[in-house]
Amino acid sequence: PHGSHRAGFACMDFSTEAERLLGDRARLTSRPGLGVTLEATRPILPGELILSDTPLLVASSASSLSPAARVRYEEAGDSGDYNLDDLLILHAFVRAGERVRRRVLEGFCAEECCEPGHAMLLDAERCAAWARTHDAAASGQHGAADLARACVVFTLNCFGHLADGVTGGAPTLFWLASKFTHRCLRPNSVFHGEGGRLHVRAVRPIAKCDVLTISYLGVWAHCAAPLRRGLLMRTKGFRCRCEDCAAPDVMRSLPCPACAPRDGATGLLVRAERTR
């Protein structure tokens, strides 16, 4: 099976919305080892737009908080006991409408797709407890389990650092875009933000019934398979078994990122200055 972390969760029925956004290009389906994912329903050409998705929920930014709240949140993040991004995610979640909260909790994979005791689950529980203590909006109608699940949903499914002119690079949930399966080096699709939407386009020919893939790694895809797998386990909670990880490791010959720095924008090796 491929390296998706989406197996084993109950997806809400949003089939009508999915059909509207995907048209005749793709559909939601369930695959063994992948769970709910997307597959092509016809051949798709390189460069063709597969999906243009709108944000379901964007994490709050520290700058949008009141001065007192900003100090409280940033002090919690600076303490090292809490992840500031998770606290800001919960700030947005508890202030969202009921329909959005319900879709966050029921429409995405979460803790059921991670190994028991994974660090992200423990971090989410700590942040949920902090929110219930320090945020009046979180202490009433929201249970600790729901808050922790919302944190994990974002960790596993969100897109961040999008230059779309709207989200400000904050962690953002896109419901349908989250159903693309991961492939490390040769995904058949790529995504970018523009005008407040997430656009996903094909980068090579896609045959009918092919699973649609993107890479969750960004520039960190340019490293050996053990490093990629370790990063995905830490940040996404699954051991990657995609085609690139199962095949001979074409990145093995590259030096370790700790020994040879990469360009932050491209992931390419930085050329060392020659010394005379």
N, C-alpha and C positions, 0 to 999 in steps of 0.2 A: 504493500500500500504506500501511497504518497505520504508526505509529512504534514498533512493538515491536522489541526487540533479540534476539528469540528464534529468528530464522532460522538454520538451519545447524548445529544441534547434535543429537546422537543421544540421545533420551530413553530411559531404562530402561523396561522394561515393568512398570508398576505399575497396569495397567488394572483389576484386581480391587479394589484399594484406592480408586482414583478412583471407580469405580461405587458403592462403599459410601458414600463421603462425599458424592457429588453426587446420588445417587438418580435420580429421573426428571427432574431439573431441567436438567442440563447434562452434557456429555461432553468428554473430550479429543479434539482433532482437529488436523489440520495444514492451515494455510492459506498460500498463496503470499505471501511477503513478511512473514509473521508467524511461521512455523515452528509449533511445538506451542503451541496455545492452547486456550481453552475456548469452547464455543458452547452456546447454549440448545437444549434438546431439546423444549421446550414453551413456551408463553407464560408469562412470569413477571411477577407483579404488583408494583407499588411496595411496598416494605416487606418483601417476602418474603425469607426467609433462603435464600441460595444455597449457602453453604459455611460450615462451622465446622471449622477446621483446627487441628491441634495442632503445637507446635514440633518441628522436626526437630533443630535445634541452636541453642543460645543462646551468644553470645560470653561469655567469662569477664569478670568485673568486676575492676577493680584491687583493690577492697577484699577480694576473696576470696583473693588471693594471700598467700603468706607475706611478712612484713615485708621480707626481703632481696629476694625476687622482685619485690615491688611497687616498691621503689626502682629496681631494674634496669630494669623495664619503663617506669616513668614517666620515668626519665632518658633512655631511648632516645626516647620520644615528645617530650620537651622539647627534644631536640637539633635537631629540625626535619628530621632525615634519615629518620624513620620515622613512620608513622601509628600512634598508640597503639591505635586501634580495630582496625586490621589485626593488630597483634601479639597483642591479646587474642582475636581471632578464631582465630588459629593456636594459641594456648594451649588453647582449647577443642577445636579440631579434632583435635589430636594425642592428646588424652585421651578422645576419643569411641570408641565401639565400632566394630568393623570394618564392620558393616552400615551404620551412620550415615555413616562416612567414605566408603564406596563410593557411597552415594546422593548425597552432596555432590559427589563428583567426576564422577559419571556421569549424574545426574538433573537437572542444571541447565545453562543456557547459561553460557559463560565467555568466554575470550579469543578464541575463534573468531567471536564476535559483535561484536568491537571492531575499530577501525582499527589496523593494525600500528603499533607505536610509541606507542600511546596512553599518557598519563601514568599511568593506573591500572595498566597492565601493568608499567611500570617500578617503580612503588611496590610492587606485589605481589612482584616479584622481589627487591627490597631487603629487604623484611620477611621473606621466606622465607629469605634468606641469614642474616639476623640470628637468626631462630629456630633454625636449624640450628647456629649457633655458641653461642647463649646458653641454649638450652632442651634439656636432655638427652633429654626425651621426643620432641623433633623431630629430633634428630641421627641417630637410628639407623635406624628402618624407613621413614622418610618422605623421599622425594627432593625436591629443590628444586622441580622442576616441579609435583609434586602440591601442595606447600604454596602455591606461587604461584597455582595454579588455585583452591584453596580460598578464597584472598583475593578473587580476581576473582568467584567465584561469589557470595560474600557481597555484594560491592559492587553487582553487577547485580541481585540477587534478594532481598536481605534486607528486612525491615520493622523499623523502629526507633521508639523513643520511644512504645511502646505502653503505655497505662495499664491493663494487664491484671492487675496484682497479682502477677505471677509473674516476668516477664522483667526487671523493673526498668528498662525502656526500652532495654536492650542490643540491639545488632543481632541479629536472630533470623531463621532460615530456616524458612519454611513451604513444604513441597514443592508442594502443589497450588495454594495461593494465589499462588505465583510465576508461574503460567501465565496469569493475567489479563493481557490486553493493555492497553497504556497509551492513554489519551485525555486530553488536557490539561484541557479546560474542562467538557465534558458527558459524563463517563463514565456508563454506565448502572448502576454499582454503587459502593458505598462500603464501607470496612472500618473496624473498630474492635476493640480488644482487650478481653477480659473473661474473668476466671477462667482465665487461662493459655491461652486459645484466641483465634484470629483469626476474627472473624465478618465475612462479606461479605453485604451485603443490596442488593437492587435499589432504585434511587431513582426510576426511571421505568419505564413498561411496556417489557418486552423481548419481542420476537417470537421465535418458533421459528427457529433457525438463526442468530440474531444472535450476533456475537462478544461475549463478556463483557469489559467494560472497567472499569478503575479509573484514577485519576490517580496517577502516581508523584511529583507535584510538591508536594502538600500546599498550604500557603498560597502558595507561589511560583507557583502556577498563575495568580494574579491579576497578570499582567504581559503585555506585548506578546509576540507570537510570536517575534521574534528573540531576546529574552531567555530565553524558555522553551526554545527550541531550543538556545541556547548552554549553558544549565544542564544539559539532558539529555545533551548531547554530553560535557560535562566529567564528569558524575557517573555516567552510565549508558552512555556510549560509542556512542550512536546519534543520528542526525538524525531528528527527529520529522516524520512525514508524516501525522499523524492528521487527522481531518476538521476539527478546529478550527484546525489550522495551515494546512490547504489552503484554508479558507474566508477571506473577508474578515476582517481582524483586529479583532475587537470590543473588544479591550483596548488598541488603539493610542492611544485618547484618554486613557488613564490616564497620569499623570506617572510618570517613572522612579523606581523604588524608592530610588535613591541620592539623589534630590532631595526626594522626599516619602515619609517613613517610613510603614511599615505596622504595624498591630497584630500582635505576634508570635503571638497565639493565633488570630486570625480572618483575618489577611491583609488586612483592610480599612484604608483610608487613615485616618491619625490626624488628627483635626481640629486645625488650628492654633489656638492661643489668640489671641483678638482683642486688639489693642492699641489703647488710646485715644489 
